[in-house]
Amino acid sequence: VLAAILALAEPRWSGFTDRQDILLLVDQSASVGKSGVEAAEEFLKTADFGSADSAWIGFAGEGKLYSKWDELKAADAGILEPGATRLDAVLDLASAAFRPGRVKTVVLFSDGVTTAGWPDAEALKARGI
């Protein structure tokens, strides 16, 4: 399974802040299997978040927020409805998880196959994502 790393949002300034939140979204659906977690792990080997705060969301049909990589890695992906992939739902969850007044960055690890609900790009842009 080809795991694509897409930077969905470039940092946007809300006022004049350098405080940044990074949410890393890892597709754990059946179509991706373990390759999404493996791609994210490879990314982590070279990633430098600087002073940014980061969190993880594991997703398939549902999404779950994790504050630490090891929590996501150890989690049972079966609780996330692995037979489905909802990119719209995980991006809505990510949007709600960002703290106000922060620069928002999303990194997506997925094969891009969605079973329902394509993300609404205009609505995400309006929310600063």
C-alpha positions as CSV (number, residue, x, y, z in Angstrom):
1,V,0.0,0.0,0.0
2,L,1.4,3.3,-1.0
3,A,1.4,5.7,2.0
4,A,1.4,9.3,0.9
5,I,2.6,12.1,3.1
6,L,0.7,15.2,2.3
7,A,1.2,18.5,4.0
8,L,-2.4,19.7,3.8
9,A,-1.9,23.1,5.4
10,E,1.0,25.5,5.4
11,P,1.4,27.6,8.5
12,R,-0.9,30.5,8.6
13,W,-0.6,33.5,11.0
14,S,-3.4,34.3,13.4
15,G,-2.3,37.7,14.5
16,F,1.4,37.7,15.3
17,T,2.2,34.5,17.0
18,D,5.0,31.9,16.5
19,R,3.2,29.4,18.7
20,Q,2.4,26.4,16.5
21,D,0.3,23.3,16.9
22,I,1.1,20.3,14.6
23,L,-1.4,17.5,14.3
24,L,-0.2,14.4,12.6
25,L,-3.0,12.3,11.2
26,V,-2.3,8.6,10.7
27,D,-4.6,6.4,8.5
28,Q,-5.1,3.1,10.3
29,S,-7.8,1.8,7.9
30,A,-7.8,-1.7,6.4
31,S,-6.7,-0.3,3.0
32,V,-3.5,1.1,4.6
33,G,-2.8,-1.5,7.3
34,K,0.4,-1.0,9.2
35,S,2.1,1.0,6.5
36,G,0.5,4.3,7.7
37,V,2.1,3.8,11.1
38,E,5.4,2.7,9.5
39,A,5.4,5.8,7.3
40,A,4.8,8.1,10.3
41,E,7.5,6.4,12.2
42,E,10.0,6.9,9.3
43,F,8.9,10.6,9.2
44,L,9.6,10.9,13.0
45,K,13.2,9.9,12.5
46,T,14.0,13.1,10.7
47,A,11.3,15.5,11.8
48,D,12.2,18.5,13.8
49,F,9.2,20.2,15.4
50,G,11.3,22.9,17.1
51,S,9.2,24.5,19.8
52,A,5.9,23.5,18.2
53,D,3.4,21.4,20.2
54,S,2.4,18.2,18.5
55,A,-0.3,15.6,18.9
56,W,-1.4,12.5,16.9
57,I,-4.8,11.4,15.5
58,G,-5.2,7.8,14.5
59,F,-8.2,7.4,12.2
60,A,-10.2,5.1,9.9
61,G,-14.0,5.5,10.1
62,E,-13.5,7.2,13.4
63,G,-10.6,9.2,14.8
64,K,-8.9,9.3,18.2
65,L,-6.6,12.0,19.5
66,Y,-3.3,11.0,21.2
67,S,-0.8,13.3,22.9
68,K,2.1,10.9,22.4
69,W,3.3,8.8,19.5
70,D,3.7,5.7,21.6
71,E,0.0,5.9,22.6
72,L,-1.1,5.8,19.0
73,K,1.4,3.1,18.1
74,A,0.2,0.8,20.9
75,A,-3.5,1.5,20.4
76,D,-5.9,-1.1,18.9
77,A,-6.8,0.2,15.5
78,G,-10.0,-2.0,15.6
79,I,-11.7,0.6,17.8
80,L,-11.5,3.1,14.8
81,E,-13.8,1.2,12.4
82,P,-10.9,0.0,10.2
83,G,-13.3,-1.0,7.3
84,A,-13.9,2.7,6.6
85,T,-11.9,5.8,5.9
86,R,-13.4,9.2,6.6
87,L,-11.0,12.0,5.6
88,D,-13.7,14.6,6.2
89,A,-14.3,13.4,9.8
90,V,-10.6,13.3,10.8
91,L,-10.0,16.8,9.4
92,D,-13.1,18.0,11.3
93,L,-11.6,16.4,14.5
94,A,-8.3,18.0,13.8
95,S,-9.9,21.4,13.3
96,A,-11.6,21.1,16.6
97,A,-8.5,20.0,18.4
98,F,-6.4,23.1,17.5
99,R,-6.1,25.7,20.1
100,P,-7.2,29.2,19.3
101,G,-4.5,31.8,18.4
102,R,-2.0,29.1,17.2
103,V,-0.4,28.5,13.8
104,K,-2.1,25.3,12.6
105,T,-0.3,22.6,10.7
106,V,-1.7,19.2,9.6
107,V,0.5,16.3,8.3
108,L,-1.5,13.5,6.8
109,F,-0.3,9.9,6.4
110,S,-2.8,8.1,4.2
111,D,-3.3,6.3,0.9
112,G,-6.0,8.9,0.1
113,V,-8.8,6.3,-0.3
114,T,-11.9,7.6,1.4
115,T,-15.1,5.5,1.8
116,A,-17.3,8.5,2.5
117,G,-17.2,12.2,3.0
118,W,-14.6,14.2,1.0
119,P,-13.2,17.1,3.0
120,D,-14.7,20.5,2.3
121,A,-11.6,22.5,1.3
122,E,-13.3,25.9,1.6
123,A,-14.7,25.2,5.1
124,L,-11.2,24.1,6.2
125,K,-9.6,27.2,4.7
126,A,-12.1,29.3,6.6
127,R,-11.0,27.7,9.8
128,G,-7.4,28.4,9.1
129,I,-6.4,24.8,8.1
